């Protein structure tokens, strides 16, 4: 068990160093994080709309723009 934990820690440290020293890998990590955030926001908006948190199932962007117009 100790070898597993040591290997896990060493792998995490080497992975972090690899990402820090590689701009290509760093950009891939950032892209993945942004995609995850977008999907999570969409999921949360969908759940709020399903719970009745939004009027008429509007997306927050649509609600903001319609409020500005009218």
N, C-alpha and C positions, 0 to 999 in steps of 0.2 A: 504493500500500500504506500509506503514511504517513497519507493522508487517511482510509482505512478504520479504522486503529487510533485516530486522533484522534476520529473519529465514534463509534466504539465506546466509547471512554473518556468522551466527552461524554454519550452516551446513557445510560451506566451511572450517571454522576453525577446527571444530571437525573432518572432513574428513582428513584434512592435518595432524592433530595430530595422527589420527589412522594409516595413511600411514607411518608417521615418526616412529611410535613405533612398527610397524609390518614388520618384514623382508620378510615374505611371500608376503604380499600385495605390499611392495616396489619392490620386484623382478617382480611381475606381472605388475606393472606400467611401470617399465623399459623395460620389454619384449614388452609390448604394444607400447611403444614409438619407440623402434627399428623396430618393424614390420611396424608401420606407416611411418617411415623414408624410409624404403626399398620400400614400395609401392609408396610413393611419388617420390622417385628417379626414379623408373621404369616408372611411369606415365610421368615424365618430359622428360626422355630419349625417350619415345615413341612419345611424342608430338614434340620434336626436330627432330626426324627422319622423322616424317610425314611432317614437314615444310621444309625438305631438309637440315637441319643443319648437318646431318651426311652423309658421302659419302656411297652410296650403302646400307643404312640402318644398318650399323654396330653399335654394341653397343660400348660404350666408352672403355670397357675392351678389346674387340676384336681389336679395332683400336690401342690401346697402344701395345698389344702384337705383332700385325702384323708389327708395325713400328719398334719394337725392332729386329725382325727377319730379316727384309729386309732393 
